[in-house]
Amino acid sequence: MSKDASRAWSRALATVFLLDGALALGFGAASWATPHGTFGTILDLAGAGDGSLVIAALGALSGFYVLVGAMCVLVALLPSPFRERFVLPVVASHLWTGFKGLQDIGRDWLIGNPWPDIVIHASFVAAYLLATAGLLYRKRAGAPPPR
């Protein structure tokens, strides 16, 4: 594999991290600013006032998404060997969230459609694994490491 192809796989992985980070940051900020408007489309928040424990917990979840998004953006800016080390935890997180979404189908408190979230998480798993497989293939083929 050529050096250019090797760099292409490295850029692909960085792009996946950037996209993941942008979506997580955007969702975290939007859900923190308007928890009823964001989470209320999938969860039954009837009776949950602005000062309720449910809204406080969802606010913490929003903060988590902001931190994960920021981490993904920062990881995208790292050199390739360091970036690759973050793939497994991020894939595990997307797998966990996707499987959790599958388990929650049919719950009383679920009023929205969970499939878009499940598809998003599955797509990120596939994108991370594809880009990582390309990098591993590059390493096995003896191509020079990307910068």
DSSP file (Angstrom, degrees, kcal/mol; ACC not computed):
  #  RESIDUE AA STRUCTURE BP1 BP2  ACC     N-H-->O    O-->H-N    N-H-->O    O-->H-N    TCO  KAPPA ALPHA  PHI   PSI    X-CA   Y-CA   Z-CA
    1    1 A M              0   0    0      0, 0.0     0, 0.0     0, 0.0     0, 0.0   0.000 360.0 360.0 360.0 139.1    0.0    0.0    0.0
    2    2 A S     >  -     0   0    0    141,-0.1     4,-2.1     1,-0.1     5,-0.1  -0.223 360.0-111.4 -75.6 165.7    1.4    3.4   -0.9
    3    3 A K  H  > S+     0   0    0      1,-0.2     4,-2.2     2,-0.2     5,-0.2   0.863 119.6  54.8 -63.2 -36.3    2.2    6.1    1.5
    4    4 A D  H  > S+     0   0    0      2,-0.2     4,-2.0     1,-0.2    -1,-0.2   0.899 108.0  48.2 -65.0 -40.5   -0.7    8.2    0.1
    5    5 A A  H  > S+     0   0    0      2,-0.2     4,-2.0     1,-0.2    -1,-0.2   0.886 109.8  53.4 -66.2 -37.9   -3.2    5.3    0.8
    6    6 A S  H  X S+     0   0    0     -4,-2.1     4,-1.7     1,-0.2    -2,-0.2   0.916 110.0  46.8 -62.0 -43.6   -1.8    5.0    4.3
    7    7 A R  H  X S+     0   0    0     -4,-2.2     4,-2.9     1,-0.2    -1,-0.2   0.853 107.0  59.0 -66.0 -34.4   -2.4    8.7    4.9
    8    8 A A  H  X S+     0   0    0     -4,-2.0     4,-2.3     2,-0.2    -2,-0.2   0.914 106.3  46.8 -62.6 -42.3   -5.9    8.3    3.4
    9    9 A W  H  X S+     0   0    0     -4,-2.0     4,-2.1     2,-0.2    -1,-0.2   0.890 112.3  50.8 -66.3 -38.0   -6.8    5.7    6.1
   10   10 A S  H  X S+     0   0    0     -4,-1.7     4,-2.1     1,-0.2    -2,-0.2   0.917 111.8  46.8 -64.7 -42.9   -5.4    7.9    8.8
   11   11 A R  H  X S+     0   0    0     -4,-2.9     4,-2.5     2,-0.2    -2,-0.2   0.864 108.9  56.2 -66.2 -35.3   -7.4   10.9    7.5
   12   12 A A  H  X S+     0   0    0     -4,-2.3     4,-2.1    -5,-0.2    -2,-0.2   0.924 108.4  46.7 -62.4 -43.6  -10.5    8.7    7.3
   13   13 A L  H  X S+     0   0    0     -4,-2.1     4,-2.2     2,-0.2    -2,-0.2   0.912 111.9  50.6 -65.3 -41.7  -10.2    7.8   11.0
   14   14 A A  H  X S+     0   0    0     -4,-2.1     4,-2.5     1,-0.2    -2,-0.2   0.890 109.6  51.8 -61.7 -38.8   -9.6   11.4   11.9
   15   15 A T  H  X S+     0   0    0     -4,-2.5     4,-2.7     2,-0.2     5,-0.2   0.889 107.6  51.4 -65.8 -39.6  -12.7   12.4   10.0
   16   16 A V  H  X S+     0   0    0     -4,-2.1     4,-2.7     2,-0.2     5,-0.2   0.928 111.4  47.9 -63.4 -44.0  -14.8    9.8   11.8
   17   17 A F  H  X S+     0   0    0     -4,-2.2     4,-2.7     2,-0.2    -2,-0.2   0.916 112.5  49.4 -61.6 -42.6  -13.6   11.2   15.1
   18   18 A L  H  X S+     0   0    0     -4,-2.5     4,-2.8     2,-0.2    -2,-0.2   0.925 113.2  45.7 -63.0 -44.8  -14.4   14.7   14.0
   19   19 A L  H  X S+     0   0    0     -4,-2.7     4,-2.4     2,-0.2     5,-0.2   0.926 114.1  48.5 -64.2 -45.0  -17.9   13.8   12.8
   20   20 A D  H  X S+     0   0    0     -4,-2.7     4,-2.4    -5,-0.2    -2,-0.2   0.922 113.7  47.9 -59.7 -45.0  -18.5   11.8   16.0
   21   21 A G  H  X S+     0   0    0     -4,-2.7     4,-2.9    -5,-0.2     5,-0.2   0.908 110.5  50.3 -64.1 -43.2  -17.3   14.7   18.1
   22   22 A A  H  X S+     0   0    0     -4,-2.8     4,-2.6     2,-0.2    -1,-0.2   0.919 112.9  46.4 -63.1 -43.5  -19.3   17.3   16.2
   23   23 A L  H  X S+     0   0    0     -4,-2.4     4,-2.8     2,-0.2     5,-0.2   0.918 114.5  46.9 -65.0 -42.9  -22.5   15.3   16.6
   24   24 A A  H  X S+     0   0    0     -4,-2.4     4,-2.7    -5,-0.2     5,-0.2   0.918 114.0  47.6 -66.6 -42.8  -21.9   14.6   20.3
   25   25 A L  H  X S+     0   0    0     -4,-2.9     4,-2.6    -5,-0.2     5,-0.2   0.936 114.4  47.0 -62.0 -45.9  -21.0   18.3   21.0
   26   26 A G  H  X S+     0   0    0     -4,-2.6     4,-2.5    -5,-0.2     5,-0.2   0.924 115.1  44.8 -62.5 -45.9  -24.1   19.5   19.1
   27   27 A F  H  X S+     0   0    0     -4,-2.8     4,-2.9     2,-0.2     5,-0.3   0.921 113.8  50.3 -65.4 -43.1  -26.4   17.0   20.8
   28   28 A G  H  X S+     0   0    0     -4,-2.7     4,-1.7    -5,-0.2    -2,-0.2   0.920 113.7  44.5 -61.2 -44.6  -25.0   17.7   24.2
   29   29 A A  H  X S+     0   0    0     -4,-2.6     4,-2.3    -5,-0.2    -2,-0.2   0.922 116.2  46.6 -66.8 -43.8  -25.3   21.5   23.8
   30   30 A A  H  X S+     0   0    0     -4,-2.5     4,-2.4    -5,-0.2    -2,-0.2   0.913 114.1  46.8 -65.9 -42.1  -28.8   21.3   22.4
   31   31 A S  H  < S+     0   0    0     -4,-2.9    -1,-0.2    -5,-0.2    -2,-0.2   0.807 112.6  50.3 -73.0 -27.4  -30.0   18.9   25.0
   32   32 A W  H  < S+     0   0    0     -4,-1.7    -1,-0.2    -5,-0.3    -2,-0.2   0.901 114.2  44.5 -72.1 -41.1  -28.5   20.9   27.8
   33   33 A A  H  < S+     0   0    0     -4,-2.3    -2,-0.2     1,-0.3    -3,-0.2   0.883 133.4  16.1 -71.0 -39.0  -30.1   24.1   26.5
   34   34 A T     X  +     0   0    0     -4,-2.4     4,-2.3    -5,-0.2     5,-0.3  -0.626  66.9 165.4-136.7  76.2  -33.5   22.6   25.9
   35   35 A P  H  >>S+     0   0    0      0, 0.0     4,-2.0     0, 0.0     5,-0.8   0.884  80.7  49.8 -63.7 -38.0  -33.9   19.3   27.7
   36   36 A H  H  >5S+     0   0    0      1,-0.2     4,-0.8     3,-0.2     9,-0.1   0.915 114.2  45.6 -65.9 -40.3  -37.7   19.1   27.3
   37   37 A G  H  45S+     0   0    0      2,-0.1    -1,-0.2     3,-0.1     4,-0.1   0.839 123.2  34.5 -70.7 -33.5  -37.4   19.8   23.6
   38   38 A T  H ><5S+     0   0    0     -4,-2.3     3,-1.0    -8,-0.2     4,-0.2   0.954 129.5  28.8 -87.0 -60.1  -34.6   17.4   23.0
   39   39 A F  H >X5S+     0   0    0     -4,-2.0     4,-2.9    -5,-0.3     3,-1.6   0.763 109.2  72.6 -74.4 -23.9  -35.2   14.5   25.3
   40   40 A G  T 3<<S+     0   0    0     -5,-0.8    -1,-0.2    -4,-0.8     5,-0.2   0.608  85.8  66.7 -67.8 -10.9  -39.0   15.0   25.3
   41   41 A T  T <4 S+     0   0    0     -3,-1.0    -1,-0.3    -4,-0.1    72,-0.2   0.664 119.4  18.2 -82.2 -16.0  -39.2   13.7   21.7
   42   42 A I  T <4 S+     0   0    0     -3,-1.6    69,-2.5    -4,-0.2    70,-1.6   0.624 121.0  57.9-123.9 -26.9  -38.2   10.2   22.9
   43   43 A L  B  < S-A  110   0A   0     -4,-2.9     2,-1.1    67,-0.2    67,-0.2  -0.837  82.1-117.0-110.4 146.7  -38.8   10.1   26.7
   44   44 A D        +     0   0    0     65,-2.3    -4,-0.1    -2,-0.3    -3,-0.1  -0.705  39.8 167.5 -79.9 102.0  -42.1   10.8   28.5
   45   45 A L    >   +     0   0    0     -2,-1.1     3,-2.4    -5,-0.2    -1,-0.2   0.130  18.5 145.4-103.5  18.9  -41.2   13.8   30.5
   46   46 A A  T 3  S+     0   0    0      1,-0.3     3,-0.1    -6,-0.1    -2,-0.0  -0.375  74.9  13.2 -59.2 128.4  -44.8   14.7   31.5
   47   47 A G  T 3  S+     0   0    0      1,-0.2     2,-1.1    -2,-0.1    -1,-0.3   0.370  91.2 127.7  86.3  -5.4  -44.7   16.1   35.0
   48   48 A A    <   -     0   0    0     -3,-2.4    -1,-0.2     4,-0.1    -3,-0.0  -0.742  45.9-159.5 -87.9 102.9  -40.9   16.6   35.0
   49   49 A G    >   -     0   0    0     -2,-1.1     3,-1.8    -3,-0.1     6,-0.4  -0.215  33.7 -97.0 -74.5 170.6  -40.5   20.3   36.0
   50   50 A D  T 3  S+     0   0    0      1,-0.3    -1,-0.1     5,-0.1    -2,-0.0   0.788 124.8  45.7 -61.0 -28.1  -37.3   22.2   35.3
   51   51 A G  T 3  S+     0   0    0      4,-0.1    -1,-0.3     5,-0.0    -2,-0.0   0.252  89.0 121.9 -98.2  13.5  -36.0   21.6   38.8
   52   52 A S  S <> S-     0   0    0     -3,-1.8     4,-2.1     1,-0.1     5,-0.1  -0.277  73.8-116.9 -78.0 162.2  -36.8   17.8   38.9
   53   53 A L  H  > S+     0   0    0      1,-0.2     4,-2.6     2,-0.2     5,-0.2   0.862 114.8  57.2 -62.1 -37.5  -34.3   15.0   39.5
   54   54 A V  H  > S+     0   0    0      2,-0.2     4,-2.4     1,-0.2    -1,-0.2   0.936 108.4  45.0 -61.4 -47.3  -35.1   13.7   36.0
   55   55 A I  H  > S+     0   0    0     -6,-0.4     4,-2.1     1,-0.2    -1,-0.2   0.875 112.2  53.0 -66.3 -36.4  -34.1   17.0   34.3
   56   56 A A  H  X S+     0   0    0     -4,-2.1     4,-1.8     2,-0.2    -2,-0.2   0.913 110.4  47.3 -63.3 -41.9  -31.0   17.2   36.5
   57   57 A A  H  X S+     0   0    0     -4,-2.6     4,-2.1     1,-0.2    -2,-0.2   0.900 111.9  49.6 -66.1 -40.6  -30.0   13.6   35.4
   58   58 A L  H  X S+     0   0    0     -4,-2.4     4,-2.2     1,-0.2    -1,-0.2   0.848 107.6  55.3 -67.7 -32.2  -30.6   14.5   31.8
   59   59 A G  H  X S+     0   0    0     -4,-2.1     4,-2.1     2,-0.2    -1,-0.2   0.889 107.1  49.7 -64.2 -39.0  -28.5   17.7   32.3
   60   60 A A  H  X S+     0   0    0     -4,-1.8     4,-2.1     2,-0.2    -2,-0.2   0.894 109.7  51.4 -65.1 -39.4  -25.6   15.5   33.5
   61   61 A L  H  X S+     0   0    0     -4,-2.1     4,-2.2     2,-0.2    -2,-0.2   0.893 107.8  52.7 -63.1 -39.6  -26.1   13.2   30.5
   62   62 A S  H  X S+     0   0    0     -4,-2.2     4,-2.1     1,-0.2    -2,-0.2   0.917 108.3  50.5 -61.4 -43.4  -25.9   16.3   28.3
   63   63 A G  H  X S+     0   0    0     -4,-2.1     4,-2.4     1,-0.2    -1,-0.2   0.884 107.3  54.3 -61.6 -38.5  -22.6   17.3   30.0
   64   64 A F  H  X S+     0   0    0     -4,-2.1     4,-2.8     1,-0.2     5,-0.2   0.923 107.2  50.3 -60.5 -45.0  -21.3   13.8   29.3
   65   65 A Y  H  X S+     0   0    0     -4,-2.2     4,-2.6     1,-0.2    -2,-0.2   0.888 109.3  51.6 -61.9 -39.0  -22.1   14.2   25.6
   66   66 A V  H  X S+     0   0    0     -4,-2.1     4,-2.5     2,-0.2    -1,-0.2   0.930 112.0  46.2 -63.1 -44.6  -20.3   17.6   25.5
   67   67 A L  H  X S+     0   0    0     -4,-2.4     4,-2.4     2,-0.2    -2,-0.2   0.915 113.6  48.0 -65.0 -43.0  -17.2   16.0   27.1
   68   68 A V  H  X S+     0   0    0     -4,-2.8     4,-2.4     2,-0.2    -1,-0.2   0.911 112.3  50.2 -63.6 -41.7  -17.2   13.0   24.8
   69   69 A G  H  X S+     0   0    0     -4,-2.6     4,-2.2    -5,-0.2    -2,-0.2   0.922 110.7  48.3 -62.0 -44.6  -17.6   15.3   21.8
   70   70 A A  H  X S+     0   0    0     -4,-2.5     4,-2.4     1,-0.2    -1,-0.2   0.903 111.0  51.7 -62.3 -40.9  -14.7   17.5   22.9
   71   71 A M  H  X S+     0   0    0     -4,-2.4     4,-2.8     1,-0.2    -2,-0.2   0.919 108.8  50.3 -61.6 -43.7  -12.6   14.4   23.5
   72   72 A C  H  X S+     0   0    0     -4,-2.4     4,-2.1     2,-0.2    -1,-0.2   0.903 110.7  49.2 -63.1 -40.7  -13.4   13.0   20.0
   73   73 A V  H  X S+     0   0    0     -4,-2.2     4,-0.9     2,-0.2    -1,-0.2   0.929 113.2  46.8 -63.8 -44.1  -12.4   16.4   18.4
   74   74 A L  H >< S+     0   0    0     -4,-2.4     3,-0.7     1,-0.2     4,-0.4   0.899 110.7  52.3 -64.6 -40.0   -9.2   16.5   20.3
   75   75 A V  H >< S+     0   0    0     -4,-2.8     3,-1.4     1,-0.2    -1,-0.2   0.882 102.7  59.5 -62.7 -37.8   -8.4   12.8   19.4
   76   76 A A  H 3< S+     0   0    0     -4,-2.1    -1,-0.2     1,-0.3    -2,-0.2   0.791 103.6  52.5 -60.9 -26.8   -8.9   13.7   15.7
   77   77 A L  T << S+     0   0    0     -4,-0.9    -1,-0.3    -3,-0.7    -2,-0.2   0.551  90.6  99.1 -87.3  -8.4   -6.1   16.2   16.0
   78   78 A L  S <  S-     0   0    0     -3,-1.4    -3,-0.0    -4,-0.4   -64,-0.0  -0.368  87.1 -92.3 -73.7 156.4   -3.6   13.7   17.5
   79   79 A P    >>  -     0   0    0      0, 0.0     4,-2.2     0, 0.0     3,-0.9  -0.334  47.2 -99.4 -63.7 155.7   -1.0   12.0   15.3
   80   80 A S  H 3> S+     0   0    0      1,-0.3     4,-2.1     2,-0.2     5,-0.2   0.838 117.2  54.0 -50.2 -50.0   -2.1    8.7   13.9
   81   81 A P  H 34 S+     0   0    0      0, 0.0     4,-0.5     0, 0.0    -1,-0.3   0.871 115.1  41.9 -59.8 -33.4   -0.4    6.3   16.4
   82   82 A F  H X4 S+     0   0    0     -3,-0.9     3,-0.8     1,-0.2     4,-0.4   0.871 110.4  56.7 -78.0 -37.6   -2.0    8.0   19.3
   83   83 A R  H >< S+     0   0    0     -4,-2.2     3,-1.7     1,-0.2     4,-0.3   0.882  99.6  60.2 -59.6 -40.2   -5.4    8.4   17.6
   84   84 A E  G >< S+     0   0    0     -4,-2.1     3,-1.1     1,-0.3     4,-0.5   0.776  93.2  66.0 -62.2 -27.0   -5.6    4.6   17.0
   85   85 A R  G <  S+     0   0    0     -3,-0.8    -1,-0.3    -4,-0.5    -2,-0.2   0.673  97.2  55.0 -70.6 -16.1   -5.5    4.0   20.8
   86   86 A F  G <> S+     0   0    0     -3,-1.7     4,-1.6    -4,-0.4    -1,-0.2   0.505  84.9  85.0 -94.4  -5.3   -8.9    5.6   21.3
   87   87 A V  H <> S+     0   0    0     -3,-1.1     4,-2.9    -4,-0.3     5,-0.3   0.943  85.5  52.1 -65.0 -48.4  -10.8    3.5   18.8
   88   88 A L  H  > S+     0   0    0     -4,-0.5     4,-2.6     1,-0.2     5,-0.2   0.920 110.8  45.2 -60.4 -48.1  -11.6    0.6   21.1
   89   89 A P  H  > S+     0   0    0      0, 0.0     4,-2.0     0, 0.0    -1,-0.2   0.894 115.6  47.8 -63.6 -35.8  -13.1    2.6   23.9
   90   90 A V  H  X S+     0   0    0     -4,-1.6     4,-2.3     2,-0.2    -2,-0.2   0.908 112.8  47.9 -71.5 -40.4  -15.2    4.7   21.5
   91   91 A V  H  X S+     0   0    0     -4,-2.9     4,-2.7     2,-0.2     5,-0.2   0.916 111.2  51.6 -63.3 -42.1  -16.4    1.7   19.6
   92   92 A A  H  X S+     0   0    0     -4,-2.6     4,-2.6    -5,-0.3    -2,-0.2   0.898 109.3  50.7 -61.7 -39.5  -17.3    0.0   23.0
   93   93 A S  H  X S+     0   0    0     -4,-2.0     4,-2.5     2,-0.2    -1,-0.2   0.917 111.7  46.3 -63.8 -44.2  -19.2    3.1   24.0
   94   94 A H  H  X S+     0   0    0     -4,-2.3     4,-2.4     2,-0.2    -2,-0.2   0.892 113.1  50.0 -66.8 -38.5  -21.2    3.1   20.7
   95   95 A L  H  X S+     0   0    0     -4,-2.7     4,-2.8     2,-0.2     5,-0.3   0.940 111.6  48.5 -62.5 -46.6  -21.9   -0.6   21.0
   96   96 A W  H  X S+     0   0    0     -4,-2.6     4,-2.5     1,-0.2    -2,-0.2   0.933 113.5  46.3 -58.8 -48.1  -23.1   -0.2   24.6
   97   97 A T  H  X S+     0   0    0     -4,-2.5     4,-2.1     2,-0.2    -1,-0.2   0.892 113.4  49.3 -65.2 -39.9  -25.4    2.7   23.7
   98   98 A G  H  X S+     0   0    0     -4,-2.4     4,-1.8     2,-0.2    -2,-0.2   0.926 113.3  45.4 -64.7 -45.0  -26.8    0.9   20.6
   99   99 A F  H  X S+     0   0    0     -4,-2.8     4,-2.1     2,-0.2    -2,-0.2   0.867 110.7  54.4 -67.0 -35.3  -27.5   -2.3   22.6
  100  100 A K  H  X S+     0   0    0     -4,-2.5     4,-1.6    -5,-0.3    -1,-0.2   0.904 106.7  52.2 -62.9 -40.5  -29.0   -0.3   25.4
  101  101 A G  H  X S+     0   0    0     -4,-2.1     4,-0.5     1,-0.2    -2,-0.2   0.890 108.2  50.8 -61.8 -39.7  -31.3    1.3   22.8
  102  102 A L  H >< S+     0   0    0     -4,-1.8     3,-0.9     1,-0.2    -1,-0.2   0.896 109.5  50.6 -63.9 -39.9  -32.4   -2.2   21.6
  103  103 A Q  H 3< S+     0   0    0     -4,-2.1    -1,-0.2     1,-0.2    -2,-0.2   0.799 105.8  56.9 -67.5 -28.2  -33.1   -3.2   25.2
  104  104 A D  H >< S+     0   0    0     -4,-1.6     3,-2.1    -5,-0.1    -1,-0.2   0.551  75.3 120.0 -83.9  -7.2  -35.3   -0.2   25.8
  105  105 A I  T << S+     0   0    0     -3,-0.9     8,-0.1    -4,-0.5    -3,-0.0  -0.383  80.1  18.4 -60.1 130.3  -37.6   -0.8   22.9
  106  106 A G  T 3  S+     0   0    0      1,-0.3    -1,-0.3     4,-0.1    -2,-0.1   0.415  86.9 144.1  90.2  -0.7  -41.2   -1.2   24.3
  107  107 A R    X   -     0   0    0     -3,-2.1     3,-1.1     1,-0.1    -1,-0.3  -0.390  57.9-122.5 -70.1 151.1  -40.6    0.5   27.6
  108  108 A D  T 3  S+     0   0    0      1,-0.2    -1,-0.1    -2,-0.1    -2,-0.0   0.850 110.4  51.7 -62.5 -35.8  -43.5    2.5   29.0
  109  109 A W  T 3  S+     0   0    0    -66,-0.1   -65,-2.3     2,-0.0     2,-0.7   0.567  88.5  93.8 -81.5  -7.7  -41.4    5.7   29.3
  110  110 A L  B <   +A   43   0A   0     -3,-1.1   -67,-0.2   -67,-0.2    -4,-0.1  -0.769  39.2 159.2 -89.8 113.2  -40.2    5.5   25.7
  111  111 A I        +     0   0    0    -69,-2.5   -68,-0.2    -2,-0.7    -1,-0.2   0.600  54.6  62.6-108.2 -15.4  -42.5    7.5   23.5
  112  112 A G  S    S-     0   0    0    -70,-1.6   -70,-0.2     1,-0.0   -68,-0.1  -0.341  94.2 -85.1-102.1-175.5  -40.3    8.1   20.4
  113  113 A N        -     0   0    0    -72,-0.2     4,-0.4     1,-0.1    -2,-0.1  -0.829  31.0-168.0 -93.9 115.8  -38.6    5.9   17.9
  114  114 A P     >  +     0   0    0      0, 0.0     4,-2.1     0, 0.0     3,-0.3   0.620  68.7  87.8 -79.2 -10.7  -35.2    4.5   19.1
  115  115 A W  H  > S+     0   0    0      1,-0.2     4,-2.9     2,-0.2     5,-0.2   0.854  80.1  57.3 -63.7 -37.2  -34.1    3.2   15.7
  116  116 A P  H  > S+     0   0    0      0, 0.0     4,-2.3     0, 0.0    -1,-0.2   0.932 110.6  45.4 -58.1 -41.9  -32.5    6.4   14.5
  117  117 A D  H  > S+     0   0    0     -4,-0.4     4,-2.5    -3,-0.3     5,-0.2   0.914 112.6  50.8 -64.8 -42.0  -30.2    6.4   17.5
  118  118 A I  H  X S+     0   0    0     -4,-2.1     4,-2.4     1,-0.2    -1,-0.2   0.918 111.5  47.8 -62.3 -43.1  -29.5    2.7   17.1
  119  119 A V  H  X S+     0   0    0     -4,-2.9     4,-2.5     2,-0.2    -1,-0.2   0.897 110.4  52.3 -65.0 -40.6  -28.6    3.2   13.4
  120  120 A I  H  X S+     0   0    0     -4,-2.3     4,-2.1    -5,-0.2    -2,-0.2   0.945 112.4  44.4 -60.9 -48.2  -26.4    6.2   14.2
  121  121 A H  H  X S+     0   0    0     -4,-2.5     4,-2.1     1,-0.2    -2,-0.2   0.902 113.9  49.8 -65.8 -40.2  -24.4    4.2   16.8
  122  122 A A  H  X S+     0   0    0     -4,-2.4     4,-2.4    -5,-0.2    -1,-0.2   0.885 109.3  52.9 -64.2 -37.8  -24.2    1.2   14.5
  123  123 A S  H  X S+     0   0    0     -4,-2.5     4,-2.6     2,-0.2    -2,-0.2   0.898 108.6  49.1 -65.2 -40.4  -22.9    3.4   11.7
  124  124 A F  H  X S+     0   0    0     -4,-2.1     4,-2.8     2,-0.2     5,-0.3   0.899 109.4  52.5 -66.5 -38.8  -20.2    4.8   13.9
  125  125 A V  H  X S+     0   0    0     -4,-2.1     4,-2.4     1,-0.2    -2,-0.2   0.950 112.6  45.3 -58.6 -47.9  -19.1    1.3   14.9
  126  126 A A  H  X S+     0   0    0     -4,-2.4     4,-2.5     2,-0.2    -2,-0.2   0.907 113.6  49.3 -63.3 -42.4  -18.9    0.3   11.3
  127  127 A A  H  X S+     0   0    0     -4,-2.6     4,-2.4     2,-0.2     5,-0.2   0.922 112.9  46.3 -65.8 -44.3  -17.0    3.5   10.3
  128  128 A Y  H  X S+     0   0    0     -4,-2.8     4,-2.4     1,-0.2    -1,-0.2   0.925 115.0  47.2 -63.2 -43.7  -14.5    3.2   13.1
  129  129 A L  H  X S+     0   0    0     -4,-2.4     4,-2.5    -5,-0.3    -2,-0.2   0.886 112.1  49.9 -67.6 -37.9  -13.9   -0.5   12.4
  130  130 A L  H  X S+     0   0    0     -4,-2.5     4,-2.1     2,-0.2    -2,-0.2   0.942 113.5  44.7 -64.9 -47.5  -13.5    0.1    8.6
  131  131 A A  H  X S+     0   0    0     -4,-2.4     4,-1.8     1,-0.2    -2,-0.2   0.893 115.4  48.5 -64.4 -38.7  -11.0    2.9    9.1
  132  132 A T  H  X S+     0   0    0     -4,-2.4     4,-2.8    -5,-0.2    -1,-0.2   0.891 108.3  53.8 -69.0 -38.8   -9.1    0.9   11.7
  133  133 A A  H  X S+     0   0    0     -4,-2.5     4,-2.5     1,-0.2    -2,-0.2   0.905 107.8  51.5 -61.2 -40.2   -9.1   -2.2    9.5
  134  134 A G  H  X S+     0   0    0     -4,-2.1     4,-2.0     2,-0.2    -1,-0.2   0.901 110.9  47.6 -62.1 -40.7   -7.5    0.0    6.7
  135  135 A L  H  X S+     0   0    0     -4,-1.8     4,-2.2     2,-0.2    -2,-0.2   0.911 112.2  48.9 -67.0 -42.0   -4.8    1.2    9.1
  136  136 A L  H  X S+     0   0    0     -4,-2.8     4,-2.4     1,-0.2    -2,-0.2   0.895 110.0  51.6 -65.0 -38.6   -4.1   -2.4   10.3
  137  137 A Y  H  X S+     0   0    0     -4,-2.5     4,-2.3     1,-0.2    -1,-0.2   0.911 108.3  52.6 -62.1 -41.4   -3.9   -3.6    6.7
  138  138 A R  H  X>S+     0   0    0     -4,-2.0     5,-2.0     1,-0.2     4,-0.6   0.914 109.6  48.7 -59.3 -43.9   -1.4   -0.8    6.0
  139  139 A K  H ><5S+     0   0    0     -4,-2.2     3,-0.7     1,-0.2    -1,-0.2   0.894 111.8  48.3 -65.6 -39.8    0.7   -1.9    9.0
  140  140 A R  H 3<5S+     0   0    0     -4,-2.4    -1,-0.2     1,-0.2    -2,-0.2   0.862 107.8  55.3 -67.8 -34.4    0.7   -5.5    7.9
  141  141 A A  H 3<5S-     0   0    0     -4,-2.3    -1,-0.2    -5,-0.2    -2,-0.2   0.583 114.4-118.5 -75.9  -9.0    1.6   -4.5    4.3
  142  142 A G  T <<5 +     0   0    0     -3,-0.7    -3,-0.2    -4,-0.6    -2,-0.1   0.695  55.6 159.7  81.9  18.2    4.6   -2.7    5.7
  143  143 A A      < -     0   0    0     -5,-2.0    -1,-0.2    -6,-0.2  -141,-0.1  -0.407  50.7 -94.6 -69.7 150.8    3.6    0.7    4.4
  144  144 A P        -     0   0    0      0, 0.0    -1,-0.1     0, 0.0  -138,-0.1  -0.364  48.5 -99.2 -65.0 146.9    5.3    3.6    6.1
  145  145 A P        -     0   0    0      0, 0.0  -138,-0.1     0, 0.0  -139,-0.1  -0.347  40.0-110.8 -67.2 147.9    3.3    5.1    9.0
  146  146 A P              0   0    0      0, 0.0   -66,-0.1     0, 0.0  -142,-0.1  -0.316 360.0 360.0 -73.0 161.0    1.2    8.2    8.2
  147  147 A R              0   0    0    -67,-0.1  -140,-0.0   -68,-0.1     0, 0.0   0.449 360.0 360.0 -89.8 360.0    2.1   11.6    9.7
